[in-house]
Amino acid sequence: MRNETNIPGKDVPAGTDAADRFMTETNEKKKILIVEDEKNIAQVLAFNLMQAGYDYEIASDGEEGLRRALRGNFDLILLDIMLPKMDGFTVCRGIRMRLDTPIIMVTAKEEDVDKILGLDLGADDYVTKPFSINVLLARIKANLRRSSNEVVIGAKNASVIRIRALSIDPEKYLVTKDDVPIALSKIEYDLLAFLAANQGKPFKREELLESVWGYKEFFGDRRTVDVTVSRLRNKIESDPTHPEYIFSKHGYGYYLA
């Protein structure tokens, strides 16, 4: 068997060495929903998830994916963008209206990343085809760790952080502005809480991927951070184009003033 790791278009599974490593590191089986209309890609993903010790279900179109996501008890969702019946953007928004399940968007072209940047989707991460199965498994594991609170952003008994009109309550996992609650996804909250706990200190995108996303090695597209910052600004800033809270340090990264 060849150790082929890049998809799409190849139905040869990845080498099992990394898969075996992931399986031994998984304490309990997590259930993952694969929403993918290309059968060979879905089969490759399913095989490697199974080898890594995960349970899975497959949905072959957007409507089925949304239906399964809302009625199933999934720990993570792999969601293709280009789907029949209902595209991945619509599916993602539908899921986010009801659930906080981690979502990794799968896109076939770089242009779709620009769409993600401009939309308030609520996805936790994205990958661009072709991608390495081993890298995808690492990113799945990181998102699962964060969603189960294994990646600790701040102490649960920490004091409420107040920055002008903004209030961040680690105990209640709650963010308010002028005493009005702001609905944030878990990754948005974790990013804001981390920056707030380190006010004034700029962080590179790679540092944020490690500290907030939980990537022990650099497995993520740096623009994943940009996507989340953009969504967060749209929710907490009065004018996202002239931020008062989250600032960019040109050529470096982000910080909270």
LOFISE-625780 format. One record per residue: residue number from 1; residue in one letter; chain; z, x, y of N, C-alpha, C in turn. Coordinates in steps of 0.02 Angstrom, whole numbers, plus 32768, in hexadecimal, padded with zeros to 4 digits. Atoms other than C-alpha are relative to their C-alpha. Layout:
N
<NUM,a,A,<Z,X,Y>,<Z,X,Y>,<Z,X,Y>>
...
% end
This chain:
257
<1,m,A,<8000,802B,7FC4>,<8000,8000,8000>,<8000,802C,803E>>
<2,r,A,<8003,7FD9,7FC3>,<7FD3,8045,80AA>,<8039,7FEC,802F>>
<3,n,A,<7FCB,800E,7FD0>,<8058,8052,8130>,<7FE1,7FEB,8043>>
<4,e,A,<8021,8019,7FC3>,<7FF7,7FEB,81AF>,<8033,7FD8,8028>>
<5,t,A,<7FCE,8022,7FD8>,<8061,7FAF,8240>,<7FE4,7FD7,8039>>
<6,n,A,<801B,8024,7FC6>,<7FEB,7F6B,82C3>,<7FDC,7FC1,7FEA>>
<7,i,A,<8022,8040,800A>,<7FB2,7EB6,82C8>,<7FE9,7FE9,8045>>
<8,p,A,<8018,802E,8033>,<7F53,7E43,82E2>,<7FC4,801B,7FD9>>
<9,g,A,<803E,7FF2,8022>,<7EC0,7E40,826D>,<8009,8027,7FC0>>
<10,k,A,<7FF5,7FDB,803E>,<7F13,7E9F,81DE>,<8037,7FDE,7FDA>>
<11,d,A,<7FCD,8023,8027>,<7F6E,7E49,8151>,<8024,8030,7FD1>>
<12,v,A,<7FDB,7FCE,8027>,<7FB8,7EEB,810D>,<8044,8008,801F>>
<13,p,A,<7FBD,7FFD,7FE3>,<8076,7EEA,8125>,<8015,8046,8012>>
<14,a,A,<7FE5,7FBF,7FEB>,<80D8,7F75,8176>,<8023,8021,7FC6>>
<15,g,A,<7FDA,7FDC,8032>,<812B,7FFD,810F>,<8046,7FE4,7FFA>>
<16,t,A,<7FC1,8021,800C>,<81CD,7FC5,80C2>,<803D,802A,8013>>
<17,d,A,<7FC6,7FD6,7FF0>,<823A,8058,80F6>,<8028,7FE4,803A>>
<18,a,A,<7FDE,801C,7FC6>,<8261,8011,81A2>,<801B,7FBB,7FF1>>
<19,a,A,<7FEA,8043,8012>,<826B,7F62,815B>,<8041,8003,7FD8>>
<20,d,A,<7FC3,7FF8,8028>,<82ED,7F9C,80DB>,<803B,8013,802C>>
<21,r,A,<7FCB,7FEB,7FD3>,<8350,7FEE,8167>,<801B,7FC4,8027>>
<22,f,A,<7FEA,803B,7FDB>,<8353,7F4D,81CB>,<8027,7FD0,7FD4>>
<23,m,A,<7FDF,802D,802D>,<8386,7EE9,8133>,<8048,8015,7FF4>>
<24,t,A,<7FBD,7FE8,800E>,<841D,7F57,8111>,<802C,7FF9,803E>>
<25,e,A,<7FD8,8006,7FC4>,<8453,7F47,81C7>,<800E,7FB7,8012>>
<26,t,A,<7FF8,8046,7FF1>,<844C,7E89,81C4>,<8038,7FE3,7FD5>>
<27,n,A,<7FC6,8017,8025>,<84F4,7E3D,8193>,<7FF5,7FBB,7FE2>>
<28,e,A,<800D,8042,8019>,<84B5,7D8D,817B>,<7FB8,7FEE,8011>>
<29,k,A,<8045,8012,7FF6>,<840C,7D3C,816F>,<7FF7,7FD6,8040>>
<30,k,A,<8012,8026,7FC5>,<83C5,7D02,8214>,<7FBE,7FDC,7FF2>>
<31,k,A,<803B,802A,800C>,<8340,7C7C,821B>,<7FD2,8004,803C>>
<32,i,A,<8030,7FF5,7FCA>,<82A3,7C9D,8281>,<7FC5,7FD0,7FF8>>
<33,l,A,<803B,802B,7FFF>,<8219,7C23,82B0>,<7FC4,8028,8019>>
<34,i,A,<803F,7FDF,7FED>,<8169,7C6D,82B5>,<7FD0,7FCA,8015>>
<35,v,A,<8032,8030,7FE8>,<80F3,7C07,8321>,<7FBF,8026,800C>>
<36,e,A,<803C,7FD7,8000>,<8049,7C54,82FE>,<7FC9,7FDB,7FDA>>
<37,d,A,<8036,8025,8020>,<7FA1,7C02,82D8>,<7FD2,802C,7FD6>>
<38,e,A,<8029,7FD4,8029>,<7F4C,7C9D,828F>,<8025,800F,7FBF>>
<39,k,A,<7FDD,7FFF,803F>,<7F79,7C93,81D8>,<8012,8047,7FE9>>
<40,n,A,<7FF2,7FBD,8018>,<7F6A,7D4D,81B0>,<8039,8021,8027>>
<41,i,A,<7FCA,7FE4,7FD8>,<7FDC,7D7E,8241>,<8042,7FE0,7FEC>>
<42,a,A,<7FC3,8022,8014>,<805B,7CFA,8210>,<801A,801A,7FBE>>
<43,q,A,<7FEC,7FE7,8041>,<805B,7D3B,815E>,<801E,8046,8004>>
<44,v,A,<7FE6,7FBD,7FF7>,<8075,7DEF,8195>,<8047,7FFD,801E>>
<45,l,A,<7FBF,8008,7FE1>,<8105,7DBA,8205>,<8033,7FE6,7FCE>>
<46,a,A,<7FD3,801E,8031>,<8151,7D4F,817C>,<8016,8032,7FCB>>
<47,f,A,<7FF1,7FCE,8034>,<8146,7DDA,80FA>,<8033,8032,801A>>
<48,n,A,<7FD4,7FCC,7FE5>,<8199,7E5A,816B>,<8045,7FE4,8013>>
<49,l,A,<7FBF,801F,7FF2>,<8221,7DE2,81A4>,<8028,7FF7,7FC0>>
<50,m,A,<7FDF,8008,8041>,<8248,7DBB,80EE>,<801A,8042,7FE7>>
<51,q,A,<7FEB,7FBE,8017>,<824E,7E74,80C4>,<803C,801A,8029>>
<52,a,A,<7FCA,7FEB,7FD4>,<82C4,7E8E,8157>,<803F,7FD6,7FF7>>
<53,g,A,<7FC5,8027,800F>,<833B,7E0B,8112>,<8007,7FC0,8028>>
<54,y,A,<7FFE,803D,7FD8>,<830F,7D77,8182>,<7FE2,7FC6,7FD9>>
<55,d,A,<8022,803D,8015>,<82E7,7CC3,8154>,<7FCE,7FEE,8036>>
<56,y,A,<8033,8011,7FCF>,<8250,7C78,81AA>,<7FE0,7FBD,7FEF>>
<57,e,A,<802E,8039,8008>,<81E4,7BDF,81C4>,<7FC3,800F,802B>>
<58,i,A,<803E,7FF5,7FDB>,<8131,7BDB,8203>,<7FE5,7FBE,801A>>
<59,a,A,<8022,8039,7FE2>,<80E2,7B5F,827B>,<7FBB,8018,8018>>
<60,s,A,<8044,7FE8,7FF4>,<8025,7B69,8290>,<7FE0,7FE5,8040>>
<61,d,A,<8019,8017,7FBF>,<8010,7B0E,8337>,<803B,7FF3,802E>>
<62,g,A,<7FCB,8007,7FCF>,<8071,7AEF,83D6>,<802B,7FC2,7FF7>>
<63,e,A,<7FD9,803D,8009>,<80A4,7A3C,83B3>,<8030,8006,7FC6>>
<64,e,A,<7FD5,7FF6,8039>,<80E7,7A68,8308>,<8037,8032,8010>>
<65,g,A,<7FCF,7FCE,7FED>,<813E,7B00,8351>,<8039,7FE3,8029>>
<66,l,A,<7FCD,801F,7FD6>,<8199,7A9B,83D5>,<802B,7FD0,7FD6>>
<67,r,A,<7FDB,8030,802A>,<81C8,7A15,8357>,<8031,8023,7FD2>>
<68,r,A,<7FD5,7FDB,802E>,<820D,7A93,82DA>,<8039,8022,8027>>
<69,a,A,<7FCE,7FDC,7FD9>,<8268,7AF5,8362>,<8039,7FD2,8014>>
<70,l,A,<7FCE,802E,7FE7>,<82C3,7A5C,83A3>,<802A,7FE1,7FC8>>
<71,r,A,<7FDA,801F,8037>,<82F7,7A19,82F9>,<801E,8033,7FD1>>
<72,g,A,<7FE6,7FCC,802D>,<8319,7ABE,82A0>,<8036,8029,8021>>
<73,n,A,<7FCA,7FD6,7FE7>,<83AC,7B32,82B0>,<7FEA,8049,7FFC>>
<74,f,A,<801C,7FBD,8002>,<834F,7BD3,82D9>,<8028,8030,802C>>
<75,d,A,<7FDD,7FCC,7FDA>,<839C,7C75,8316>,<7FD2,8022,8032>>
<76,l,A,<8031,7FE0,7FD3>,<82FB,7CB4,8369>,<7FBC,7FE1,7FF2>>
<77,i,A,<8043,801D,8007>,<824A,7C78,8388>,<7FCC,8034,8017>>
<78,l,A,<803B,7FD7,7FEF>,<81AA,7CE2,8385>,<7FC9,7FCF,8013>>
<79,l,A,<802C,8035,7FE6>,<8132,7C7D,83F0>,<7FBF,801E,801B>>
<80,d,A,<8042,7FEC,7FE7>,<8078,7CA0,8402>,<7FEE,7FD7,803D>>
<81,i,A,<8013,8024,7FC4>,<802A,7C6E,84A7>,<7FC3,7FD4,7FF4>>
<82,m,A,<803E,8024,800B>,<7F7B,7C3B,8471>,<8006,7FD7,7FBF>>
<83,l,A,<7FF5,802C,8039>,<7F9E,7BA6,83FE>,<7FD7,7FC1,8007>>
<84,p,A,<8021,8041,7FFD>,<7F3F,7B07,83D1>,<8032,7FC9,800F>>
<85,k,A,<7FDA,803D,7FF1>,<7F7E,7A5C,840B>,<8030,8007,803C>>
<86,m,A,<7FD2,7FF5,7FC9>,<8000,7AA6,8482>,<800A,804B,8008>>
<87,d,A,<7FFB,7FB7,7FF9>,<8003,7B55,84CD>,<8049,8017,8001>>
<88,g,A,<7FBD,7FE3,8005>,<8097,7BCA,84C0>,<802A,7FF7,803F>>
<89,f,A,<7FDB,800B,7FC3>,<80C6,7BB6,8577>,<8023,7FBD,7FFF>>
<90,t,A,<7FE4,8044,8002>,<80DF,7AFA,8561>,<8036,7FFB,7FCB>>
<91,v,A,<7FCD,8001,8035>,<813D,7B14,84BE>,<8040,8021,8018>>
<92,c,A,<7FC5,7FDB,7FE8>,<81B1,7B93,850F>,<8028,7FD6,8032>>
<93,r,A,<7FDD,802A,7FD0>,<81DA,7B1F,859F>,<8023,7FC6,7FDD>>
<94,g,A,<7FE2,8036,8026>,<81FA,7A91,8524>,<803F,8015,7FDB>>
<95,i,A,<7FC6,7FE6,8023>,<8271,7AFB,84BF>,<8039,800D,8030>>
<96,r,A,<7FCC,7FEE,7FD0>,<82CE,7B38,8559>,<8023,7FC4,801F>>
<97,m,A,<7FE0,803C,7FE6>,<82F1,7A86,8590>,<803B,7FEB,7FD5>>
<98,r,A,<7FCD,8016,8030>,<835F,7A72,84F6>,<8029,8038,7FE2>>
<99,l,A,<7FE0,7FCB,8027>,<838A,7B1A,84AA>,<8000,8043,8024>>
<100,d,A,<7FFC,7FBC,7FE6>,<83BF,7BCC,84D6>,<7FEB,8033,7FCC>>
<101,t,A,<8016,7FD3,8035>,<8373,7C16,8438>,<7FD4,8038,801C>>
<102,p,A,<802B,7FCA,7FE8>,<8329,7CC3,845A>,<7FB6,7FF5,7FEE>>
<103,i,A,<8048,8009,800A>,<826B,7CBA,846E>,<7FDD,8041,8012>>
<104,i,A,<802B,7FC7,7FF3>,<81F5,7D4D,845E>,<7FB8,7FE7,8002>>
<105,m,A,<8045,8017,7FF8>,<8149,7D20,84A2>,<7FD0,8035,7FE5>>
<106,v,A,<8032,7FD3,801C>,<80B3,7D6C,8449>,<7FBD,7FF1,8023>>
<107,t,A,<803E,800A,7FDA>,<8018,7D86,84B5>,<7FCA,8030,7FE7>>
<108,a,A,<8038,7FD9,801A>,<7F6C,7DC5,8483>,<7FDF,802B,8035>>
<109,k,A,<8023,7FDB,7FCB>,<7F37,7E08,852C>,<802F,800B,803C>>
<110,e,A,<7FD6,7FEC,7FC8>,<7F82,7E5B,85C5>,<8001,7FCB,8037>>
<111,e,A,<8002,8033,7FCC>,<7F49,7DCD,8636>,<8036,7FCC,7FF7>>
<112,d,A,<7FCC,8031,800D>,<7FC6,7D5A,85E0>,<8043,8017,801B>>
<113,v,A,<7FC1,7FE6,7FE5>,<8053,7DCD,8617>,<8007,7FED,8049>>
<114,d,A,<7FFE,8014,7FB9>,<8024,7DA8,86CC>,<8013,7FB6,8007>>
<115,k,A,<7FED,8047,7FFE>,<8034,7CEE,86A5>,<804B,7FF9,7FF4>>
<116,i,A,<7FB8,8002,800E>,<80E1,7D0D,865C>,<8027,8014,803E>>
<117,l,A,<7FDF,7FEA,7FC4>,<8110,7D6A,86FA>,<8005,7FC9,8034>>
<118,g,A,<8003,8033,7FCC>,<80E0,7CD5,8764>,<801E,7FBD,7FED>>
<119,l,A,<7FE6,803F,8017>,<8131,7C4C,86FC>,<8049,8005,7FED>>
<120,d,A,<7FB9,8003,8012>,<81E6,7C18,86E6>,<8005,7FE4,7FB9>>
<121,l,A,<8005,8017,8045>,<81D8,7C10,8629>,<8044,7FFF,7FDC>>
<122,g,A,<7FC1,7FFB,8023>,<8283,7C46,85EE>,<7FFC,8029,7FC1>>
<123,a,A,<8004,7FD4,803A>,<8242,7CBD,8568>,<802C,803D,800B>>
<124,d,A,<7FD3,7FC6,7FFB>,<82B4,7D50,8541>,<7FD9,8042,7FFF>>
<125,d,A,<8026,7FC2,8006>,<822C,7DD0,851C>,<7FB8,7FED,7FED>>
<126,y,A,<8044,800C,8017>,<8174,7DE3,84F3>,<7FE4,8040,7FE3>>
<127,v,A,<8023,7FC7,801C>,<8104,7E54,848E>,<7FB5,7FF2,8005>>
<128,t,A,<8048,8006,7FF9>,<804A,7E76,84A0>,<7FDE,8019,7FC1>>
<129,k,A,<8027,7FEB,803B>,<7FD4,7E7C,840A>,<7FCE,8035,8015>>
<130,p,A,<7FDD,7FF3,8040>,<7FB6,7EEF,83B2>,<8043,8022,800C>>
<131,f,A,<7FBF,7FE1,7FF9>,<8069,7F23,8399>,<8018,801A,7FBD>>
<132,s,A,<7FE4,7FE3,803D>,<80CD,7F87,831B>,<8034,7FD0,7FE3>>
<133,i,A,<7FD0,802B,8021>,<812D,7F20,829C>,<8047,801D,8008>>
<134,n,A,<7FBE,7FE1,7FFB>,<81BC,7F9D,82A1>,<801F,7FF8,8045>>
<135,v,A,<7FE8,800B,7FBC>,<81C9,7F90,835E>,<8014,7FB7,8009>>
<136,l,A,<7FF0,8047,7FFB>,<81C4,7ED2,8353>,<8042,7FF0,7FDE>>
<137,l,A,<7FC0,800B,8023>,<8251,7ED4,82D2>,<803B,801A,8029>>
<138,a,A,<7FCA,7FE5,7FD6>,<82B8,7F42,8346>,<800F,7FD1,803B>>
<139,r,A,<7FF5,802D,7FC7>,<829E,7EC9,83D6>,<801E,7FBE,7FEA>>
<140,i,A,<7FE1,803C,801D>,<82C8,7E34,8368>,<804B,800C,7FF7>>
<141,k,A,<7FBA,7FF1,800C>,<8369,7E89,8335>,<8028,8005,8041>>
<142,a,A,<7FDD,7FFA,7FC0>,<8397,7EB3,83E9>,<800D,7FBC,801F>>
<143,n,A,<7FF7,8043,7FE4>,<837B,7DFF,8422>,<8034,7FD8,7FD9>>
<144,l,A,<7FCE,8022,8029>,<83E2,7DBD,8390>,<8046,8019,8010>>
<145,r,A,<7FC0,7FE3,7FEE>,<846F,7E35,83BA>,<8019,7FE5,8042>>
<146,r,A,<7FEC,8018,7FBF>,<8470,7DFE,846E>,<8012,7FB6,7FFE>>
<147,s,A,<7FF3,8048,8003>,<8469,7D44,8445>,<8041,7FF0,7FDC>>
<148,s,A,<7FC1,800A,8024>,<84FF,7D58,83D1>,<8039,8024,8023>>
<149,n,A,<7FCE,7FDF,7FD6>,<855D,7DB5,845C>,<8018,8042,7FE4>>
<150,e,A,<7FEF,7FBD,8017>,<855D,7E59,83FD>,<7FF2,8034,8036>>
<151,v,A,<800C,7FD5,7FC6>,<8513,7EA9,8499>,<802E,7FE8,8038>>
<152,v,A,<7FCD,8016,7FD0>,<85A8,7EA0,850F>,<7FEC,8015,8047>>
<153,i,A,<8014,7FF3,7FBB>,<8575,7E91,85C5>,<803D,800A,802C>>
<154,g,A,<7FC3,7FFA,7FD8>,<8622,7E7B,860D>,<8039,7FE1,7FD9>>
<155,a,A,<7FC6,801B,8024>,<86D1,7E54,85D3>,<8007,7FB6,800E>>
<156,k,A,<7FF9,8048,7FF8>,<86F1,7D9D,85B3>,<8038,7FED,802F>>
<157,n,A,<7FC7,8010,7FD4>,<8795,7DA4,8612>,<7FF9,8020,8045>>
<158,a,A,<800B,7FE2,7FBE>,<8747,7DF9,86A9>,<8007,7FCB,8036>>
<159,s,A,<7FF8,802E,7FC8>,<8766,7DAE,8753>,<7FBD,7FE4,8016>>
<160,v,A,<803C,801E,7FE3>,<86EA,7D3C,87A7>,<7FE5,802F,8036>>
<161,i,A,<8020,7FD6,7FCE>,<866E,7DA1,880D>,<7FE1,7FD4,8035>>
<162,r,A,<801C,8028,7FC9>,<8645,7D59,88B8>,<7FDA,802E,802F>>
<163,i,A,<802B,7FDB,7FD3>,<85B5,7D99,8920>,<7FE2,7FCE,8031>>
<164,r,A,<8014,8032,7FD0>,<85A2,7D32,89BC>,<8001,7FBA,7FE1>>
<165,a,A,<8000,8044,801A>,<856C,7C84,8981>,<7FFD,7FFD,7FB5>>
<166,l,A,<8009,7FFD,8049>,<8557,7CBE,88CD>,<8042,800E,7FDD>>
<167,s,A,<7FC4,7FF6,8027>,<85E1,7CB2,884C>,<7FED,8006,7FB6>>
<168,i,A,<800F,7FF3,8047>,<85DA,7CFA,879A>,<8041,7FFF,7FDA>>
<169,d,A,<7FC3,8009,8026>,<8660,7CC1,8720>,<7FF4,8016,7FB7>>
<170,p,A,<800B,7FE7,8045>,<865F,7D2D,867F>,<8023,7FD6,7FCB>>
<171,e,A,<7FDB,8027,8030>,<86E1,7CBE,862C>,<7FDB,7FBF,7FED>>
<172,k,A,<8024,803F,800B>,<867B,7C1E,8640>,<7FB5,800B,7FF5>>
<173,y,A,<8047,7FF1,8005>,<85D3,7C77,8637>,<7FD8,7FD5,8031>>
<174,l,A,<801A,802F,7FCE>,<85AA,7C1B,86D8>,<7FF0,8024,8040>>
<175,v,A,<8014,7FE6,7FBF>,<854C,7C46,8777>,<7FF8,7FC5,802F>>
<176,t,A,<8008,8034,7FCD>,<8559,7BDC,8814>,<7FEB,801F,8042>>
<177,k,A,<8012,7FEB,7FBC>,<8511,7BE8,88C2>,<8014,7FC7,802E>>
<178,d,A,<7FE3,8035,7FD5>,<856D,7B89,894B>,<801F,7FCA,7FD5>>
<179,d,A,<7FDC,802B,802E>,<85D2,7B3D,88BC>,<7FD3,7FD2,7FD6>>
<180,v,A,<802F,8027,8028>,<8535,7AF4,886C>,<7FEA,802A,7FC4>>
<181,p,A,<8012,7FD9,803B>,<8518,7B2D,87B7>,<7FB5,800F,7FFE>>
<182,i,A,<8045,7FEB,8008>,<8477,7B8D,8796>,<7FF2,8008,7FB5>>
<183,a,A,<8012,7FFC,8047>,<8424,7B78,86EC>,<7FDB,8040,7FF2>>
<184,l,A,<801E,7FC1,8012>,<8400,7C24,86A6>,<7FFB,8006,7FB4>>
<185,s,A,<8004,7FEF,8047>,<83C2,7C5C,85FD>,<8032,8039,7FF3>>
<186,k,A,<7FCF,7FCC,800F>,<8432,7CD7,85A2>,<7FEB,8044,801A>>
<187,i,A,<8016,7FBF,7FE9>,<83C7,7D6D,85CC>,<8004,8004,804D>>
<188,e,A,<7FFA,8001,7FB7>,<83C3,7D39,8684>,<8049,800A,8015>>
<189,y,A,<7FB9,7FF8,7FF0>,<8480,7D28,8686>,<8017,8047,7FF2>>
<190,d,A,<7FEA,7FBD,8013>,<849A,7DCD,862C>,<7FE8,8034,8033>>
<191,l,A,<801B,7FD1,7FCF>,<8429,7E29,86A6>,<8026,7FFB,8043>>
<192,l,A,<7FDC,800A,7FC1>,<847F,7DDD,873E>,<8047,801A,7FFB>>
<193,a,A,<7FBB,7FEA,8009>,<852D,7DFF,86F8>,<8005,804C,7FFE>>
<194,f,A,<8000,7FB7,8003>,<8501,7EB4,86D3>,<7FF6,801E,8045>>
<195,l,A,<800D,7FE5,7FBD>,<84BA,7ED4,8780>,<803C,7FF2,802E>>
<196,a,A,<7FC7,8011,7FD6>,<854E,7E7A,87D0>,<803D,802C,7FF1>>
<197,a,A,<7FC9,7FD4,8013>,<85C9,7EE5,876F>,<7FF5,8048,8017>>
<198,n,A,<8011,7FBD,7FE8>,<8570,7F7F,87B3>,<7FDE,7FFC,8044>>
<199,q,A,<801F,800D,7FBF>,<854E,7F48,8865>,<7FF0,8040,8025>>
<200,g,A,<8016,7FC8,7FD8>,<84EC,7FC0,88CF>,<7FE1,8039,7FDA>>
<201,k,A,<801C,7FCA,8029>,<84B7,802E,883D>,<7FBC,7FEC,7FE5>>
<202,p,A,<8042,8011,801B>,<83FC,802F,8819>,<7FF8,8017,7FB8>>
<203,f,A,<800C,7FF0,8046>,<83C5,802E,8764>,<7FB5,8001,7FF2>>
<204,k,A,<8044,7FFE,8017>,<8321,8063,8719>,<7FF4,7FC8,7FCE>>
<205,r,A,<8010,8035,8030>,<82C6,7FE2,86B0>,<8015,8013,7FBA>>
<206,e,A,<7FEC,7FE9,8042>,<82E5,804C,8615>,<804C,7FFA,7FF6>>
<207,e,A,<7FB7,8006,8005>,<83A0,804D,863A>,<8015,7FB7,7FF7>>
<208,l,A,<7FF1,8047,8008>,<83A1,7F90,864C>,<7FEC,7FE6,7FBB>>
<209,l,A,<8015,8014,8043>,<8340,7F7B,85AA>,<8034,8014,7FCD>>
<210,e,A,<7FCD,7FE9,802F>,<83C6,7FE0,8552>,<8042,7FDB,800A>>
<211,s,A,<7FBE,801C,7FF3>,<8460,7F97,85A7>,<8003,7FB4,7FFB>>
<212,v,A,<8000,804A,7FFF>,<842D,7EE0,85B7>,<7FDC,7FE4,7FC3>>
<213,w,A,<8026,8019,8039>,<83A7,7EC5,8532>,<801A,801B,7FBE>>
<214,g,A,<7FE3,7FE4,803D>,<8401,7F34,84B6>,<7FD1,802D,7FD9>>
<215,y,A,<802E,7FD3,8022>,<836E,7FA6,848D>,<801E,8046,7FFF>>
<216,k,A,<7FE2,7FBE,8007>,<83BB,8045,8449>,<7FCC,8037,800D>>
<217,e,A,<8038,7FD4,7FEE>,<8311,8098,8459>,<7FD1,7FD7,802A>>
<218,f,A,<802D,8025,7FD5>,<8284,806B,84CE>,<7FCC,7FDB,7FD7>>
<219,f,A,<802D,802A,8027>,<8230,7FDC,8471>,<7FDD,7FCC,802C>>
<220,g,A,<8018,8037,7FD8>,<8207,7F6C,8504>,<7FCE,8014,8035>>
<221,d,A,<802B,7FF8,7FC7>,<817E,7F5B,8583>,<802C,7FFB,803E>>
<222,r,A,<7FD5,8000,7FC4>,<81CF,7F87,862A>,<7FF8,7FC0,8028>>
<223,r,A,<800B,803C,7FD8>,<8182,7EEB,8675>,<802A,7FC5,7FE7>>
<224,t,A,<7FD1,8032,8017>,<81F9,7E85,8609>,<8038,7FF8,8033>>
<225,v,A,<7FCB,8002,7FCD>,<827C,7EB3,868B>,<7FE6,7FDD,803F>>
<226,d,A,<801D,801F,7FC4>,<8208,7E81,871A>,<7FFB,7FB5,7FF9>>
<227,v,A,<8005,8048,800D>,<81EA,7DD7,86C9>,<8043,7FDE,800B>>
<228,t,A,<7FBD,801F,7FFC>,<82A4,7DB4,86BC>,<801B,8002,8047>>
<229,v,A,<7FEA,7FFC,7FBA>,<82CB,7DF2,876C>,<7FDC,7FCC,802A>>
<230,s,A,<8026,8032,7FDB>,<8240,7D83,87B0>,<801C,7FBA,7FF5>>
<231,r,A,<7FE4,8043,800F>,<8288,7CEA,8757>,<8044,7FF8,8020>>
<232,l,A,<7FBD,8003,7FE4>,<8337,7D15,878F>,<7FFE,7FF7,804C>>
<233,r,A,<8006,8008,7FB8>,<8303,7D28,8844>,<7FEC,7FB9,8013>>
<234,n,A,<8015,8044,7FF1>,<82AD,7C7F,883F>,<803A,7FCE,7FFC>>
<235,k,A,<7FC8,802E,8009>,<8353,7C32,880C>,<803A,800D,8030>>
<236,i,A,<7FC4,7FF2,7FD7>,<83D3,7C8B,8879>,<7FF0,8011,8048>>
<237,e,A,<8012,7FEC,7FBC>,<8373,7CC1,8914>,<7FE6,7FC4,8028>>
<238,s,A,<801C,8035,7FD5>,<8350,7C4B,89A6>,<7FB6,800B,800B>>
<239,d,A,<8046,7FED,7FFA>,<82AC,7CA8,89BF>,<7FF4,803C,7FD3>>
<240,p,A,<8009,7FC9,802F>,<827A,7D10,8927>,<7FD7,803B,801B>>
<241,t,A,<8029,7FCA,7FE4>,<81FE,7D73,8991>,<8029,802C,8030>>
<242,h,A,<7FD3,7FD9,7FD5>,<828D,7DAD,8A02>,<8047,7FFA,7FE3>>
<243,p,A,<7FC1,8009,8024>,<8320,7DC1,898A>,<803D,8016,8027>>
<244,e,A,<7FBF,7FF0,7FE2>,<83D5,7DC5,89C2>,<802F,801F,7FCC>>
<245,y,A,<7FD3,7FEA,8035>,<8421,7DF3,891A>,<7FE1,8039,7FD6>>
<246,i,A,<801E,7FCE,802C>,<83AD,7E50,88A1>,<7FC8,8024,8025>>
<247,f,A,<802F,7FD7,7FDA>,<834F,7EDE,88F5>,<7FDB,8030,7FD2>>
<248,s,A,<8027,7FCE,8024>,<82C6,7F51,88B8>,<8008,8044,8023>>
<249,k,A,<8002,7FBB,7FE5>,<82D3,800D,88CF>,<7FBD,801C,7FEC>>
<250,h,A,<8046,7FF0,800C>,<821F,8042,88E0>,<7FF9,803D,7FD1>>
<251,g,A,<800D,7FC9,802F>,<81E3,80AC,884E>,<803A,800F,7FD2>>
<252,y,A,<7FC5,7FF0,8029>,<828C,80A1,87F9>,<8014,7FC4,7FD5>>
<253,g,A,<7FE8,803A,8026>,<82D2,7FF6,87C8>,<801F,7FCC,802C>>
<254,y,A,<7FE1,8039,7FDD>,<834A,7F6F,8801>,<804B,800B,8009>>
<255,y,A,<7FB7,7FFF,7FF6>,<83F9,7F5A,8848>,<8014,7FC0,8024>>
<256,l,A,<7FE4,803B,7FDE>,<8469,7ED0,888A>,<8029,8019,803A>>
<257,a,A,<7FDF,7FE8,7FC3>,<84A3,7EE8,893C>,<8046,7FE3,8004>>
% end
